Each structure stands twice: as structure tokens, then as C-alpha cells.
Amino acid sequence: MEFLQQNWYWAAMAAASGAFLLFETLRQQGGGTSLSSVQATLMINREDAVVLDVREQKEYYQGHIPNAKHIPVAAIDARLKELEPYKQTPVIVCCAVGSRSAGVMAKLKKQGFEKVFNLQGGIAAWQQAGQPVSRKRK
């Protein structure tokens, strides 16, 4: 106990570091619903998963997953009805690096979507894995 009293700052730093690591791990996993690019590809091919790209239009046109449905984060609430047919279908939400999509994923889960996944690392990881991108404009 005397050691902890004399070195309280080290103990506090160790506790804070551990808490940060735990928080970051839970955030990235999203309750076990993060997918790598390879896992996402398998889900798209085997389960007809829908890809929901939540980036801004300019980002989307620079390159997106082929056949991805585009609804920017700011428009999700207003366009939620467009996603209703996919409540029972796997939905893979993606953005540039995975942070915006995590928020949309949580929102969809609250709305009753059963199979929602976050593309780990976003489009950046998708491209880095050598997966195809499209620049088609709809």
C-alpha cells in the first residue's frame, strides 16, 4: 500500500491506459460487428449484403464499393425509409476510415436492423486490401 501511495501517479497512469485500451477495443469491435475487407467481400458474395456508404458525395465519387447505396451521414434520418427493405438483410456500413460508419451502425441497430456491420478501416482499408472500387455516378 505504501508503494501505491508513493507512486500514485504511475498507478493512475496505468489505470487510465488500461481503461483507454478497453474502450478502444470495444469501440472498434462494435460489439463484435466489425468486418475486415475480406469478411465484407465474403458477406457481399454469399449473403447478398448491402453496402451503405455514408461519406459525403465528393468522397463517394472519388471511389466507392461497387453497387454501394450512398446516403451521407447527415441524410440518414431523413432517408431512413429507403433502408427499411434491408432490415433482415446484412448491411455493411462504410465511410472513409470507419468512425462515421460506427455511429450510423448504432443508429440502424436502434431502428431494428438485425444484421448491421461496420467496415473496419473504411474505404481506406478496402482499397489497401486491393478490393475493387467504382467511380460510377448514379
Secondary structure, 3 states (H helix, E strand, C coil): CHHHHHCHHHHHHHHHHHHHHHHHHHHHHCCCCEECHHHHHHHHHHHCCEEEECCCHHHHHCCECCCCEECCHHHCCCCHHHHHHHCCCCEEEECCCCHHHHHHHHHHHHCCCCCEEEECCHHHHHHHCCCCCECCCC
